[in-house]
């Protein structure tokens, strides 16, 4: 009788082992070279923007100036050109040695849509940009801000926005008037 009880217990243990072992192996597959978890590779770092980059591309310079105006100038009307999907049109008007750069929202804006005076900027010298923003329905003086190109580049890099600014010239059209 003891032998029968022992045999039944042994059979129960074997059956229980057969039921448990497949669950353990399914939950934890054997580690091989193909199942070893790999760390996701990091995106290649976008190089920081430099003043040298701006000297080699007028479109990149205009893009940097627009980015800074929208994100950091604190001139409210510059928000009118804050749609990075629509892009921008920059109209260049040289006048008596003081060139004005008018900035319109929408890369493909038509003259018929240009009803209100746009925001604009000019270069005070080779190092500084003067932003101008007319106050709508007011006889008050325009709002202005001056920023150096070094300050603009530095802020873009602080914002980690070099890639964004480098992509902006694709949505920028430039019209030069004589």
Steps between C-alpha positions, in 0.01 A plus 500: 500500500785736577648421161176587323467831688864579423447413133187720478684789665791455262263504201332814632836673537603404147168623357527826693855545372385447142235768541729758663818466289347613166365816669842584642681455171237698307524792742878517477647406163859393486733789433674479169671757284174570319279540808737717701345842543684775318508859614327730260755696304508872564409739222804663351556832669401804295792739492446821690432811300794739462549854379710351223194303381306826474778668303475226237121501458274804486192275519633342820569848638144614425365178651700552819380859527137394452530212749642734765229762436220248535639318804692768693443857384187556715358712219141381484438548128790273407267217603322563170788320327527214749354225278807293416301284257380789282843657482592861423557745226775758548479808280823697476477875441834680467449870583776757537745252648245371755356175371169391651400133515122465516384165639166362386330185626470225238772421252248531214315814612342701219509879475122508547544352850751765607253740661668594826854631536722203580764456763844582376864508596818667386864464579627784720853388415661167411443370854155627606142461384225753572153345513201724435134438562224749426228523763171443317227768526720734696694815443764391746859445406592157358631240742865414442765268631867469420688172520848401396551212259715338768208521747264352238730205423565439869126493579426262213763260636365536856155410362651197323333638188788487252331222300173692493671819382706310241172364356333843480661618171301229320186697591645844434466701182697820443386781272750778430379840376723755332 
